[in-house]
Amino acid sequence: MAELMFRLPGFAADFSGAASVLSSMQAMVAMYGPTQCLKNYESFDAPNWFSSPGLVFSTYMDENDAIMGNYREITERIANSARKHSPDFIAVIGSPVSSMTGADHRGIAMEAERISGIPAIGVDTSGSHDYTYGIEKTYAALADRFLLNGRVPEADRVNILGYTYLDYCNGTDLDALCSYYTAKGMALGFVSGRSGLNKFERLQNASLNVVVSASALKFARYLKEVYGMDYTCELPVGGSIPKKTATLRQERCLFIGDQVMASNIRTLFESRYGVSGDVCTFFAFDRDLSREGDAKLDGEADLRERIDKGNYSIIVGDPLFMSFARCQFVPLPQPAVSSKLFWREHTRLYADDIVQHADRFLSGFL
Amino acid sequence: MSMVAMVPESFLLFVGPLSCGRFSAMNSFGAEGKYGYLYITDADISLGKVAAETVEAADTVIEKYHPKVLILLLTCNILIAGIDENAVLGEIRKKHSGTIIQSFPVNHIASGTGHDPVEMMFVRMTELFDRSSKEDAVDFIGSSMPPDCNSDINSVLEQLGLTGLHPVKAKNFDEFKRMGHAKYAIVANADGLAAAQSFGVPYVEMEPVYSYEEASEQYAALFKMVGKDCDLAPYRKKAEEAVSAAAEAMKGKTVSLGSSAAHRTFGLARLMLENGMAVTDVFITEESYDRTAENDLRDREWVAKAHPEVAVHQAGDTSMQGSIGRCCRADVAIGFNAAYMTDSTAAINVTDNGQMGFWPIVRTMTRIADSAKKPQSMKELMASYGVTI
């Protein structure tokens, strides 16, 4: 169903989610579409593009390619580029035009692999869905192609799944998460946003998957089903600051953002400030992870209606949602929403910063 | 989208997938009441709902914001899916007769076909002109910016008894429509050529050039078109003085020159080399050297012959990705792509959008001379523009 928006920008799209995961794994990503699609990704959905641009390229699709296919030429172009860069693997991801013309992204990837000798996957993104959909599809394609058979369980080894620069503004939260688990005596397995294929293909050997965004939840469930791997969505939000266990008060909060992150922030607010509330997201939403009152938002009008009817006294979310709020607002930038606009105002979640940040906004209020 | 936004009192309704709308929305953020986005999914296209949803969204926009003009921007995939543009426009017009409805195809796969988004936007924009009468005016077509107020073209037009019209100067839609009264057009960029042709008035092409002779030739064509002329000597002198000042400021410094700084990279390189500036590297955006724009070929050949030491880099080649920040060494980088690819500690931003006659020389050289006095790194330069890296 089409969505009409006047105040909020469109959110990061599925191919940005796919490119974000793949780029950090040292893949060469070929975005099968016109150059403008790549420009969307590099301008707004790859906040680290300036310092480390990654091997994400466009196939420069034009009208002839759209009408005639020209698959052989495009496939050779992809394979030739891969030969120049020698990436660990190639990924061919779709765009609005390639999905509309029915391009076989997986077939093109297979052909590029045959020509270049470099492993390749195809991901059927279309630019019409949000980034979490692209991340889910990418994990599925990676698992299908690269996970090795069998499992040799390694106790106390942990994977971190779902860390991208679309949910997190930079790598500092990932550093904090890694430190948190190593301090607990656990070894790190596949760390999304940092590890490459060599760690990915054996990730089923770890004993625990830590899901740091809702976009990795389906993958964690798949690993549970196929390999019996445990997973957790409970994250050490707030770092080392001791939590009070406060008595819940009447004020209602609305936590808007990635469902896993927002749910963990709610837990922090409950224990420290004694306030609870609802989690809402425009992105991947899992019913099993939710409580009564939590919801997936169906566009800008839905957000406005929820805020108007919800009687909330505190709203936590990306600063772009602030214009909808008539109450205390705690800004927490999410690049999938506001790109780089508030990037420098990032607050680390897995450190004391989030608590100090929230204290500052709520001190006069509670 | 910034081009279309030049139409005063208009509301722009973007119809397309999330990915394309994000780019436009982030670039136009904060202008509520001017832009709306209808995000279409695969399902909408498959089920044939796009046309009906577009009409419904147009109803909402018109009822909520009462724009004088509603402009629909339709993206590649919707056009490929075969939306009946005229039927959609007809349906909206039938329901909202007091609003002018226009559509602009944003078809990025049409690049190079003469129907790419920017060309089509100028064509569709001229369709909104009022052509009921004519006056002594000239339209600037093809650029998002009008000539600088100090530009020689303004003074020349004044001497010729002509008024220069550009959408950005129009305070309201009626003034914008007045562009249709112009007797002549100046094509400030090749993107406006199709629009000038469809507008149907005599036109001359005056894209940015970096040679005194070519600037004089542009004016000669203009004089011939309008049947009058004037003295160009003062403007040429000003350009020569600007070049001398830049050459003095850049004495002893090596220069890398990027295509983002100049409409014709080799043309600017030639001007600098001819005047003693030490250009060592040129960055072009074309995927290969052979795809140099036709109007820059002559200067490319001159540079290759007269200064074979000048290295030419294709920034569009994917293998350049591994050379960011260390592609070459030059004291000063002119243009963002040169600054990004080199290790230069001083970066200069120059743009010539919408400039013509002798003014691109004056403007570019003055900027170079001024920047040389106060060098900034690329990061400092971008920070001064308020850009987040």
Chai-1 contact restraints between the chains, C-beta under 6 A:
chainA,res_idxA,chainB,res_idxB,connection_type,confidence,min_distance_angstrom,max_distance_angstrom,comment,restraint_id
A,A2,B,L38,contact,1.0,0.0,6.0,A-B,restraint_1
A,A2,B,I40,contact,1.0,0.0,6.0,A-B,restraint_2
A,A2,B,D44,contact,1.0,0.0,6.0,A-B,restraint_3
A,A2,B,E53,contact,1.0,0.0,6.0,A-B,restraint_4
A,E3,B,Y39,contact,1.0,0.0,6.0,A-B,restraint_5
A,L4,B,L38,contact,1.0,0.0,6.0,A-B,restraint_6
A,L4,B,A57,contact,1.0,0.0,6.0,A-B,restraint_7
A,M5,B,Y37,contact,1.0,0.0,6.0,A-B,restraint_8
A,F6,B,G36,contact,1.0,0.0,6.0,A-B,restraint_9
A,R7,B,E32,contact,1.0,0.0,6.0,A-B,restraint_10
A,P9,B,R22,contact,1.0,0.0,6.0,A-B,restraint_11
A,P9,B,A25,contact,1.0,0.0,6.0,A-B,restraint_12
A,P9,B,M26,contact,1.0,0.0,6.0,A-B,restraint_13
A,G10,B,L18,contact,1.0,0.0,6.0,A-B,restraint_14
A,G10,B,G21,contact,1.0,0.0,6.0,A-B,restraint_15
A,G10,B,R22,contact,1.0,0.0,6.0,A-B,restraint_16
A,G10,B,A25,contact,1.0,0.0,6.0,A-B,restraint_17
A,G10,B,Y39,contact,1.0,0.0,6.0,A-B,restraint_18
A,A13,B,L18,contact,1.0,0.0,6.0,A-B,restraint_19
A,A13,B,S19,contact,1.0,0.0,6.0,A-B,restraint_20
A,P34,B,H108,contact,1.0,0.0,6.0,A-B,restraint_21
A,P34,B,I109,contact,1.0,0.0,6.0,A-B,restraint_22
A,Q36,B,H108,contact,1.0,0.0,6.0,A-B,restraint_23
A,N40,B,S19,contact,1.0,0.0,6.0,A-B,restraint_24
A,N40,B,R22,contact,1.0,0.0,6.0,A-B,restraint_25
A,N40,B,F23,contact,1.0,0.0,6.0,A-B,restraint_26
A,F44,B,R22,contact,1.0,0.0,6.0,A-B,restraint_27
A,F44,B,M26,contact,1.0,0.0,6.0,A-B,restraint_28
A,F50,B,I389,contact,1.0,0.0,6.0,A-B,restraint_29
A,F57,B,T318,contact,1.0,0.0,6.0,A-B,restraint_30
A,M61,B,I109,contact,1.0,0.0,6.0,A-B,restraint_31
A,D62,B,I109,contact,1.0,0.0,6.0,A-B,restraint_32
A,E63,B,I109,contact,1.0,0.0,6.0,A-B,restraint_33
A,E63,B,A110,contact,1.0,0.0,6.0,A-B,restraint_34
A,E63,B,T113,contact,1.0,0.0,6.0,A-B,restraint_35
A,A66,B,I109,contact,1.0,0.0,6.0,A-B,restraint_36
A,S81,B,T318,contact,1.0,0.0,6.0,A-B,restraint_37
A,K84,B,S319,contact,1.0,0.0,6.0,A-B,restraint_38
A,P96,B,P17,contact,1.0,0.0,6.0,A-B,restraint_39
A,P96,B,N77,contact,1.0,0.0,6.0,A-B,restraint_40
A,V97,B,C76,contact,1.0,0.0,6.0,A-B,restraint_41
A,V97,B,N77,contact,1.0,0.0,6.0,A-B,restraint_42
A,V97,B,I109,contact,1.0,0.0,6.0,A-B,restraint_43
A,M100,B,N77,contact,1.0,0.0,6.0,A-B,restraint_44
A,M100,B,I80,contact,1.0,0.0,6.0,A-B,restraint_45
A,S126,B,D42,contact,1.0,0.0,6.0,A-B,restraint_46
A,G127,B,P17,contact,1.0,0.0,6.0,A-B,restraint_47
A,G127,B,S19,contact,1.0,0.0,6.0,A-B,restraint_48
A,S128,B,P17,contact,1.0,0.0,6.0,A-B,restraint_49
A,S128,B,L18,contact,1.0,0.0,6.0,A-B,restraint_50
A,S128,B,T41,contact,1.0,0.0,6.0,A-B,restraint_51
A,S128,B,D42,contact,1.0,0.0,6.0,A-B,restraint_52
A,S339,B,M26,contact,1.0,0.0,6.0,A-B,restraint_53
A,K340,B,T388,contact,1.0,0.0,6.0,A-B,restraint_54
A,W343,B,T388,contact,1.0,0.0,6.0,A-B,restraint_55
